[in-house]
Amino acid sequence: MSRWDQWEMEAKIREVLQAVENDRGESHHFGRPLFTAYQIAIAIGKRYPGFLEETGMEIGGEGSDSSLARYIAQQLSVKIKEGAIEDIEGFLLAADHVKEIDFIDPSRAEFEANLTNDISLFRIKE
C-alpha cells in the first residue's frame, strides 16, 4: 500500500478544500478559493494532530528535507495529470516579481516559501 493510500491523503485534502468554501459562507463570483499545498498541509496538521509526527514529515518551508507541502503538490500534480483525480484542479502562481510567501500554522509557527519556482494552487472543481 502506498503512503498516499495509507495516510488517506486524498480524503484529507478533499476535506480541507471543501471546508474552505463552507467556512466562508456565500460563494464568490470567482468560484472556489485556491489553496496552496502549504495551506493544505497546515490545515491537515490542524485537523489531525499527530499526523506530521506519524508521517515523519514537516509542513515545509525553506530548507525542509521532508516536506508534506511538497509531497502534496507532487502527488496531486501526478494524479490530476493521469486522470486519477478528476474533480480537483491545479494552477500555478508564477514566481515572477515575488520573493517569498510566509505561512503561519495554528501554533503561530511561520513557514517561508522562497519562490524560485512557481507555486502550486488547488481547488475542488465547480
C-alpha positions in Angstrom: 0.0 0.0 0.0 1.4 3.4 -0.9 1.9 6.2 1.6 -0.7 8.2 -0.2 -3.3 5.4 0.4 -2.1 4.5 3.9 -2.3 8.1 5.1 -5.7 8.6 3.3 -4.3 11.8 1.7 -7.0 12.2 -0.9 -9.8 12.2 1.7 -7.8 14.6 3.9 -7.1 17.0 1.0 -10.8 16.9 -0.1 -11.9 17.7 3.4 -9.6 20.7 3.6 -10.6 22.0 0.1 -14.3 21.6 0.7 -14.2 23.2 4.2 -12.7 26.4 2.9 -15.8 27.3 1.0 -18.1 26.2 3.8 -16.2 28.4 6.3 -16.7 31.5 4.1 -20.4 31.0 3.5 -21.6 32.6 0.3 -20.0 31.7 -2.9 -17.8 34.2 -4.7 -18.2 35.0 -8.4 -14.6 33.9 -8.9 -15.5 30.4 -7.8 -14.0 28.4 -5.0 -10.9 29.7 -3.4 -7.5 28.3 -4.3 -5.3 26.7 -1.6 -1.5 26.3 -1.8 0.0 23.0 -0.9 1.4 24.7 2.2 -2.1 25.8 3.3 -3.4 22.3 2.7 -0.5 20.8 4.7 -1.1 23.3 7.6 -4.9 22.6 7.6 -4.3 18.8 7.6 -1.9 19.2 10.6 -4.5 21.3 12.4 -7.3 18.8 11.7 -5.2 15.7 12.5 -2.9 16.4 15.5 -0.1 13.9 15.4 -0.3 13.4 11.7 3.0 15.1 10.9 4.7 13.1 13.6 3.2 9.9 12.2 4.4 10.6 8.7 7.9 11.9 9.8 7.3 15.0 7.7 7.4 18.7 8.3 4.9 21.1 6.8 7.6 22.6 4.7 9.5 25.8 4.4 12.9 26.8 3.4 15.5 24.1 4.0 12.9 21.4 4.8 14.1 18.0 3.6 10.8 16.1 4.2 8.0 18.5 3.3 4.4 17.5 3.4 3.6 20.5 1.2 6.0 19.4 -1.5 4.6 15.8 -1.3 1.0 17.0 -1.6 1.9 19.2 -4.6 3.8 16.5 -6.4 1.2 13.8 -5.8 -1.8 15.9 -6.7 0.0 17.1 -9.9 0.7 13.5 -11.0 -2.8 12.2 -10.1 -4.5 15.1 -11.8 -2.4 14.7 -14.9 -3.0 10.9 -15.0 -6.8 11.4 -14.6 -6.8 9.5 -11.3 -8.3 12.6 -9.7 -10.8 14.4 -11.9 -12.6 16.8 -9.6 -9.6 18.7 -8.1 -7.9 21.2 -10.4 -4.4 22.6 -10.2 -3.0 26.0 -11.1 0.4 27.7 -10.9 1.2 31.0 -9.3 4.1 32.5 -11.2 7.1 33.3 -9.2 7.8 36.4 -11.2 8.1 39.5 -9.0 7.5 37.6 -5.8 10.4 36.8 -3.5 8.6 34.8 -0.8 5.3 34.0 0.8 5.0 33.4 4.6 2.5 30.8 6.0 1.5 30.6 9.7 0.3 27.4 11.3 -2.2 27.2 14.2 0.6 27.4 16.8 1.8 30.6 15.1 4.9 29.0 13.7 6.0 30.6 10.4 6.9 28.8 7.2 8.7 30.7 4.5 8.3 29.6 0.9 11.0 31.1 -1.3 9.6 31.3 -4.8 12.4 30.2 -7.0 9.8 28.0 -8.8 6.1 28.6 -9.4 3.9 27.6 -6.5 1.1 25.1 -6.9 -2.6 26.0 -6.1 -5.5 23.6 -5.9 -9.3 23.6 -5.5 -12.3 21.4 -5.9 -13.8 22.0 -9.4 -17.2 23.8 -9.6 
